[in-house]
């Protein structure tokens, strides 16, 4: 069922006719970041915004297939966009979104050090977080940790992050959608972008609707927030081609009656690895799950849960959670992270969010992976500033 305000183009326009619609902004991609951007742009009364989503409902790819963690902003270089937007987005979630009734809980997180070398790593993280990033953290001894979380094995120490939390991605999407529709934004589902050109001061966006008919939309501005397919959209317009790489993360549910953990548990990060490690998360009902691992795949639609890394994940989990057995882990779901570099590149890759030179009005959002959900409202405000600070 298509709710009021969410339509396919076959319902918007007469079937069989090529139609033109004037919008100030077309936002491509109905994941959490695209929806947040559309909602923020719709707050400007002079804007007329339409959100295009190729699936028949919003948030069907990266948004609905992640850990649903509200990240604190600890892992990213201080001057990076990931650090900036993660910290800003987290603050907006705990203020604006929480007050509006979005389902979330500030449960906190531990990063666990099992060796002296890992403790040194966490000590450096503590220093950067407190002195540069301004993110609250605290070092906890192994003995104190054992009292607080008996199920967790801590060899040396814990870096505690009290501002980390968990959130319902579905509830957050509902909140953003309500803002957008209150401000007369339009959402077109089943609307896949197949062409994009710039014509003087405007853009022509070619959309294929669910019936296969094509619609041309004339717009002053375009935001590319297509997630896993953002590089494809960018390559329709720019001569500078962007390559796509996909890192799948598999998640496993955990079942052992009576086992309770009150916060998220992460292993100490491994240097030069494009993952934070297989960590323990809890949902809003307290159910434990583990993930994601990392598996490089060729397709952005390869969502089949893989058991390829189950042994490695099991041994990694057992370092900090001795109660785990292979039999207690059940394949649950998987998600794919859009990467701008391949598995052999070890340098940090930041978000790319910019108005492209020579294409005034075209804002590219590339490589929007974790912490994308946490950062969504911060990214949205930044995109709005790009357009309205001129």
N, C-alpha and C positions, 0 to 999 in steps of 0.2 A: 504493500500500500504506500502511495506517495502522499506525504503529509502536506498540508497547505503551505505554499511558499517554496516547496521543493518540487520541481517539475522536470520532465524530460523535454527536450526541444520539440519533439513531435507534438507536445501539448501546448507549447508556447506559440508555435507558428503553424501556418497551414502546411500540411503535408504536401510534398511535391514541388514546393516553391522555394527558391533561394531568397532568404530574407535578410534584411539589414536592421541592426539595432544599435542605437547609440548608447555607449556607457562611458563613464569617466575612467573606470578601472575594470579590467577582466583579471580575475585571479584564477590561475590554472592549478588545480589540485585541491581536493577536499579532505585532506588529512588535517590533523590538529593544527599544524603550522599555517597551512593555507586558510583554514577557517578562522584562526586567530587574526591573521592579516586582514581578511575580508571584514571581520567584525570591527577591527580598529579603524579601517578606512571608512566604513559606513557611519562612523560617529561624526564625520565631517558632513554637515548638512548639504553642501553643494555637490557632494559625490554621488554618483549612481554606480553601484558596484554589482557585478555578477560573479558568482563562483561556479566554475565548471568542474564537474567530477565525472570521470569516465565510468565508474561503477554505479550500481543502482542504489547505493547508500554511501554515506560518508565514512571516512576513516577505516577502510577495509584492508589497508596494506600495513605500513609500518606502525601506524597509530594503535591499531587493535592487536598488535603482535609484539609487545614489548613488556618490560618488567613492571611498568606502571610505578616507577620510582620517581619521587621528587628528589632530584640530586642537589647536593649542597654547593657544588662548584669547586671541589678540592683538587681535581686531577688535571686541570688545564693550565697552560702558561698564563701568568697574571695579565698580560696585555692582549690575550686572545679574545675573539668574539665568543667562543664557547664559554669562557669564564665570565665575561661580561653579561651575556644574556641568560646564562644559567642562574647567576646570583640575582639578577633583576627579575627574571621570570619566577623564581622561587618566592621572592618577596610578594609578587603580585598574586601568586596562587594562595599564599597564606593570608593575604589581606582581602583583595577583591573577590576572588573565586570562593574562598571559604565562607565569607560573609553571605554570599549568594546561595549557599547551600550545596556547593560541589562536595561530593563525598571524598574525604581524605583524612589522613591521620599522620601527625608528626611523631613517628615512632622512634626515630633515631637510627643510627647505623654504627657498627663497629668495623674497623679495618684491622685485621689480626696479624700480628708478627709472631712467627714461630722461632726465628733465629735472631742472633745479634745483628746480622747484616740487614734483615728486614726491619728491626727496631730502629736502626740508623736511618733507613729510608723513611719510616713514619715520623721520626724526629724532624727530618727536613721538611716533610709535608706539614707538620705542625707549625714550624717556623714560618713557612710561606703563607699558610692559611691565616695565622694570627697577625703577622706583621705587614703583609702585602695585600692579601685578598679581603681581610676583615671577616672571615668565615669562622664562627665559633667552633672550636675543637678542644679536646681534652685527652691527655695521656692517662691511661688506666693500667695499673699493674696486673700481672697474671693472677695474683691471689684475690684481688678485688673483683676481677672479671669472673672468676670461678664462682664467687658468691652470687653475683648478679645473674649469670647465665650458666647454670650447671651443665647444660648439654654441650657447651662450646669449649673446645680445647684451645687454650692460649699458652703457647710455649714461653713467650717473652713479655709481650705488652699488647695493648689495644689503643688505637687512635679512635676516640669516640666523636661522632658527628651528630650532635643533637638536632640539627635543623633538617636532616634527611627525613623523608616521609614516603608515604604511599598514597596513591590517588586512583580513583576510578576514571579511566580514560573516557568511558562512555558518558559519565556524569559531566566531565569537563567539556566534552564536545557539545552536550545538550546546552550547557551554559553559554558557550560561544555562539552557538546557533541562535539562541534566544536573543542575544544582543544584536546579531546581524539582521534577523527578521524584524525585530522591533524598529530598527533603523531603515526598514524597507529594502534590505538587500535581497537579491534574487539568487536562488540556487538552482542550477540545472544539472540533474543527474543523468547518467547514461549518455554523457556528452564528451566524446573523445576528440581532442584537438589533433587535427591531421595536417594543418598548415598554419604558418605564421609569417606574415610579411609586414614591412614598414612602408607606408605610402605617405611621404612628406611628414605631416604633423600627426598622423594617426597610424594605427595598426589594423590589419585585417587578420582576424582569427577565424580559421576554417574549422568547423565542428561537424563531426559525424554523429547523428543522433541514434537512438536505439532502433529506429526503423531502417537505418542505412542512408537516410537522406542527409545532404550537406547543407549547412547553414553558415553564412558569412556574417561575422560580427565586426562592426567598426568601433574602435575604442581609442581613447586618447592614451591610455597607459595599460601595460601588461605586467603582471607579477607571475613569474615562473616559480611555483611552489609544488612542482609535480613529484617530489620525493624520489622514488626509485626510477622515475622516467624523466627527471628534470634535465638530464643531459640531452635526451632526445629533443625536448622542446627547445633548449638552447641552440642545438645544432640546426634547427630549422631556420634560425634567424642569423646567427653569427658565423663568420668565416673561421673564427677560432674554435676548433672542434674540441669537445669535452669527452673524454673516455669514461665509461662506466665500469665499475667493479662492484661485486656483490658479496657481502659477508653474511652468511646465514648463522643465526644463533638458535640452537635447540634448547627447549625447556623441558624439565622433567618434574612431575608432581611427586610428592613424598607422602608415604603412608606408614605411620606407626602410631597406634592409639596411645594417647597420653603424653606425647612429645610436644613440648611447648617452647617456643623461642619468642621473645618479646620485641625483637628489633631485627634489622637487616644485618647480615654478616658477610663481609667481603674478605677474601684473602689479600695479602699485601700484593700490590701490582708488580708485574714482571716487566723489567725494563725492555723497551723496544718491541713490545707485543701489542697488537692492535685490539686488545680486549682487556677488560678489568678482571678477568678470571671468572670461573663458574662460582657464582655467589648464591647465598641463601636469601630469599625474599619471602615475605609474608603478604597475603592479600588482606583486604579489609575485614575478612572473617577469621583471620588468624591461620589460614591454611598455608603450610610451607611448600615452597617450590624451589627448584634450583635451575640456574642458567644465567645468561646464555653461554654456551661454548662458542667457538668460532670455526666456521667451515666455509671456505671460499667456493662459490658456485658460479656457474655460467649464466644462469637465468634469474631474472627478478621475480619469477613466479614459481620458483621451486620451493614450495612451503611444506613439503613432506618432511616430517620429523625424522632425522637421521640418527641411527645408533652408532655411526662410525666412530664417534669420540666418546662413547659411553664409558669405556674403561678408563680413559684419561680423566674424564669428569668425575667418575667415582673416586679415583685415587686423590684428586685435588680436593674434593669435598671432605674426604675422610681425614685430611690433615687438620681440619678445624671442627669437624662434626663427626665424632667417632661412631655415633649411633646409626649412621647410614649403612645400608647393605645394598647390593645390586638389586636384590629382590624388592626393596622398598622404593625403587625409582621406576616410575612409569612414564613413557613418552607422552608429552602433553601437547605442545604446539611449537611452532618455530616462527621466527621473524627474520627479515632481511634488512641489513643496513646498507644504504647507498654510500659507496666509497669513491673518492676521486683518485686514489692511488691503489696499487695492487698489493698483494701480500708480501712482496719483497721490499717495499718501501717502509722504512722504520721511522722516518721523520714525522713529527706531529703534523696532522692535517686539520686546519681550522675550517669552520663554516666559511663559505663564500657567499656574501650577501652584498650586492652592489648594483648600481645603475650602470649599465654597460655604455662605455664611451662610443659615441657615434649613433647611439640608439636611445635618445632621450625618451624617458618614460618606460623603458624596459628594465625591470629589476629582476635580477637573476638570484635565485636561492639554491645553491648547489651544495652537495655533501651534507645535507641536514640529517644527521644521524643522532645518536645519543650525545648530549642531553637535549634532544629536540623537543620532547614533550614538556620538560621543565622550562625550557627556554622560550616556548611558543609566544607568550604574551610580551616578553622582552623583545623578541624578533619583530613582532607586529608593530610595536611602538617605534622601533628603528625604521622600518619600512615606511610608516606614516611620516616620519621626520624627513626621509629622503624626498618625498613628494611635496610636503607642505612647509619645508624650511627654506624654499627658494624665494 
